Amino acid sequence: MQILLPQTIHPHLTTLLQTTHDITHYERLPPSYDTLDCVVLVGEALTLREQVVMIRRASDVLVLCLMVETDAISRANGIATLLQCGADDATTTSEDSRLVACRVHAIARRAERHRKQKALPTWNELTLTTDYNLTCGTTVQAVTKQEFNLLEHLFAATGTLPKSTLLSRMYPNETDRPAPKMIDVLVCYVNKKLTALTGGQYRIATEYRMGVRMERMAHN
């Protein structure tokens, strides 16, 4: 698993996680989380909340928050706020590094178990795999987590899906929900990959004022 840790993190935690995971340290959060499985954030609860909301707008990467708050009331309020806005787990920097490492292992196991239990989403000859690939026969095309999320909902739809409905399904937490234009951007990226994968046989069609749907192109 690819884990992103802040440079200020306790060295002992890095050592504990390096035994089973690939670790990268950051000074500033990256613009993309597509190659990551888990991000560990450290700071005050209000700052962490802003960072979690920002990450959730771009990715469903696992997020563990370590708050600097130590008094009981601030700790309880902070943890509740962070979990509500999309963090997968939250605790304080005063917690023992061994317990923090166990929290990372636990959320990673839950995510992997959930991913394996889900049936592979398919639409005609197209299949999404648990390692974020889109396949058509023996041909494989890598997709981002957001693109995977978009295709997964379109595969499950029985017809045209309104963009507002698609957004609410992709981003259940309203505070994390991006502008509707995000759907258009993702559709553009995915259609380029579908063209490369299938030679133009499949695409996401946009119906004016109606929404988007999967489409198989007719060939003469």
LINPEUR-V783861 format. One record per pair of residues at least 24 apart in sequence whose C-alpha atoms are under 8 Angstrom apart, sorted by the first residue. I is the first residue (numbers start at 0). J is the second residue. Records with the same first field share a line. If there is no record, write none. Layout:
# LINPEUR-V783861
I: J / J
This chain:
# LINPEUR-V783861
0: 35 / 36 / 37
1: 34 / 35 / 36 / 37
2: 35 / 36 / 37 / 38 / 39
3: 35 / 37 / 38 / 39
4: 38 / 39 / 40
5: 39 / 40 / 41
8: 41
9: 96
11: 96
12: 96 / 97 / 99 / 100
15: 96 / 97 / 100
16: 100
31: 57
32: 57 / 58 / 60
33: 58 / 60 / 143 / 144
35: 60
36: 60 / 61
37: 61 / 62 / 63 / 107
38: 62 / 63
39: 63 / 64 / 65
40: 64 / 65
41: 65 / 66 / 67 / 92
42: 66 / 67
43: 67 / 68
44: 68 / 77 / 78 / 80 / 81
45: 77
47: 81
48: 80 / 81 / 84
51: 81 / 84 / 85 / 86
52: 84 / 85 / 174 / 175
53: 175
55: 85 / 175
56: 170 / 175 / 176 / 177
57: 145
58: 144 / 145
59: 144 / 145
61: 86 / 87 / 106 / 107
62: 86 / 87 / 88
63: 87 / 88 / 89 / 103
64: 88 / 89 / 90 / 91
65: 89 / 90 / 91 / 92
66: 90 / 91 / 92
67: 91 / 92 / 93
69: 93
84: 172 / 174 / 175
85: 172
120: 151 / 154 / 155
121: 154
122: 154
127: 151
134: 196
135: 196 / 197
138: 196
139: 196
140: 192 / 196
142: 189
145: 185
146: 185 / 189
149: 185
153: 211 / 212 / 213
154: 213
156: 212
158: 212
159: 206 / 209 / 210 / 211 / 212
160: 209 / 210 / 211 / 212
161: 209 / 210 / 211
162: 209 / 210 / 211
